[in-house]
């Protein structure tokens, strides 16, 4: 302890300084402060372990904290951490000249003797200043005191312990209703002037009539009439509730209060039960601390003895026990359901206690005394279900429009995917009323991807189901679509909603304003990525058909004035033939253009480079009103059974459009089939599908495909060197494809090589990679990188040339590799089955999918025999 004492002092002395010498850190020659001199200072500052009191910037007394080490030993971080983090810290000091002490309220309590000597300081260590302040404090014995900062006031003991409203555990912050306007510009503090204002404790009658509003201040709940309090509840024994209150401080809390004027108590239903005597005294108050709002509630409660009661919030309906006669399926009452007591949201739907919410109740009340009856057929109660209480919800302040799930009646200011009532509801403290119909359409919430530089988003569709409800789903057919936006779309706008323009609207319901605020998107598998192209529509204001151009990243606000094909890759409307026309380059003659009629849902090729004979892929929508660049990839069966091979464009518009070639004798390697994404091998103008294996694959077009567990996709892996890309197929800066092994680049050639990989975890399943203790062989040829398995003869491996040699009398390394889920071994393992096949594998706990499937016929046989014997 002695060592810790001096070590703590050494830390504090060396840490707390305002630029004084080492001598000044330990010695301070100013007079010790008395209670009187401390309160006469203009300002304060910390110097080492000294609090200096200033008068006209001169130090005239000093308070030493050197003998408050008992606080520091309890936790050195109490003070030192605050110096390091440059934050504020408050101190309670008992003044006694040179024997002044910092006090810890966790083990210090106020008395009549020490109360006059207490002072409260708030220090900012970043600014190196301290100020003496007024404060209301509570000690560990729940004594509450008021500490004055001015000599004109006295410290005094208050009658009540702490606390609802707080920030620091021992300091009351009056946030909810600190002042009351008395008129003539005069405001007074409620808490300090309860007797002056003659505010009485609330009676049961006061609360039954109910105030306009409520507010918390310290441990007082004030009932307001307008902005003036007319009574209060003193939550004297709320301390045992503090944990629950603190945990809910920034959301909300519900209180069950037993009224008894100044002896009113907050009750915990976990250890409280209702009787005929106390039930008439019960009220329920719920608070939303975000909105700084408290209201008296009607509620259904369940105490720890399983008594169920109804508590009213007005004088007209009385608190009552809910007996067995109330347990029937009726809105607002309880029902026995699956051996538990549920609350009925309607005559056909109930929820258990503790199911949260909020939920929208049906409004089919029959009796005046029905719980939650709003006495208005247009109002639907909004309730919340806690563990032991059902009560009305305080709606969200910033968004009081709710969507209601048609099956569960769960209400929310936002929607997700599911089935909802076909109307939204506007909710207040009284309940909810019908707001308006949910519009039926598809919407796109777009986000700008700064890495790939394009807009994209998921489409959400609103459609009626057979019951008239609205089904919200993340589903839209694959197609080219135009979405119109109400706000400007730019690269700084992350989330913007667009409304789908339906196919039938292009020729009857659109204006130039609609099109001028629209964008084009290529939607596939419900993911929509922007594209560019042209829209044909009928302007209802001009009564004529127009064509607008849509550029990337912006709206379709450029009207096309062309009336003939004077350049490639434009579209226009021919008024003489009433045809929508696409202009493309002639494939043989430069600077000559061909006109193609645009039909519904059709693909077009437009030559973009005469030297490489590469084409842009262009597609029309299913309504024939949009023509735009496609982002389809893979082998596509074009017109007249002609195959084209498309990949993502490698220019600045990456991922937004496709670049294609026509398949010919020079097209070789592995490709993906456009619709199924199955791996296809092409050679000599012939393609073989259903080729399946894990690994990396490429082709003469030099783009990479990665396959795992039967799923293949294009793989972008552009690198400068192999660092961080071991055992991967990579694309180099010169666009050549290579394989990385031991951080070395190995070119892909016509010759097949094999690479031994040690310390590999076969359970990860190549091309996935994870460190382990296994050995595998990787086979690398001109167009593929795959894991290699052997037959029962094994292989003789030369690690210097990365080749296999004659297996007989092997003088190099011998390997037996049964399947991809087992390590290669130096000797044959007779318990393994050696495959050497092209089956798809996915290793799970070291067992291949093939091995599992292989045992199925045996299991079927066993089951059949058992069934036969039983029969």
Helices and strands as residue ranges (DSSP letters): H 2-15, H 22-26, H 35-38, E 43-47, E 50-55, E 58-64, H 69-74, H 77-85, E 88-94, G 97-99, E 101-103, H 112-115, E 118-124, E 129-132, E 135-138, E 144-147, E 156-158, E 166-168, E 171-172, E 179-183, E 186-189, G 191-193, H 194-197, E 200-201, H 204-209, E 213-217, E 220-225, E 228-234, G 238-241, H 242-247, E 252-258, G 261-263, E 265-267, H 276-279, E 282-288, E 293-297, E 299-302, E 308-311, E 320-321, G 324-326, E 334-337, E 340-344, E 350-352, E 356-360, E 382-385, E 389-392, E 401-404, E 411-412, E 418-420, E 423-427, E 432-437, E 442-449, E 454-464, E 470-473, E 479-485, E 496-500, G 503-505, H 512-516, E 518-524, E 527-531, E 533-539, E 544-550, E 558-559, E 570-574, E 579-585, E 593-597, E 603-609, E 614-620, E 626-629, E 634-637, G 639-641, E 643-648, E 658-662, E 669-672, E 679-683, E 686-688, E 695-697, E 704-708, E 711-715, E 729-731, E 737-741, E 744-747, E 753-760, G 762-764, E 774-780, E 784-788, E 795-798, E 803-805, E 813-815, H 849-870
